[in-house]
Amino acid sequence: MSQQSELAPFLYIIVYLSTIVNRLTIIYNNIGVKNLITYEPFYKTLKEKGLTTYKLITTYGISGSLIDRLKHNKPITTVTIDDLCKILDCDVDGILEYKKDN
């Protein structure tokens, strides 16, 4: 039995579980749960630095889907936050803000 055929069932399970997690995330986000992390500071920092989302996409290779995630306060990775901090030459608080749920 080849190594690829041995891995096939595991890959199928990983894809299946990933699909379930994505669907649960969509359901969870659509039931009125308030996001506690906002990326409002990101847009303020962009403006202060004289940059646009278009420039981030064309010059720095930031994806349009990431911009959409930021716009809708969706989760992003810490690696992405680190990349944005480097590009914008700012601290994490120039990218995101934690708002306590009252």
GINOR-V7058 format. One line per field, one symbol per residue. phi: phi as a letter, one per 30 degrees, with the letter a starting at -180 (. if undefined). psi: psi as a letter, one per 40 degrees, with the letter a starting at -180 (. if undefined). Layout:
phi = ???
psi = ???
This chain:
phi = .ddddddedddddddddddddddddddedccidddccbcededddedddicbddddddccidddddedddechddbddddddddddddhbdeddcbbccddc
psi = hiddddddddddddddddddddddddddeeeehhhehifdddddddddefiidddddddeehiddddddddefiiiiddddddddddefiideedihhhih.
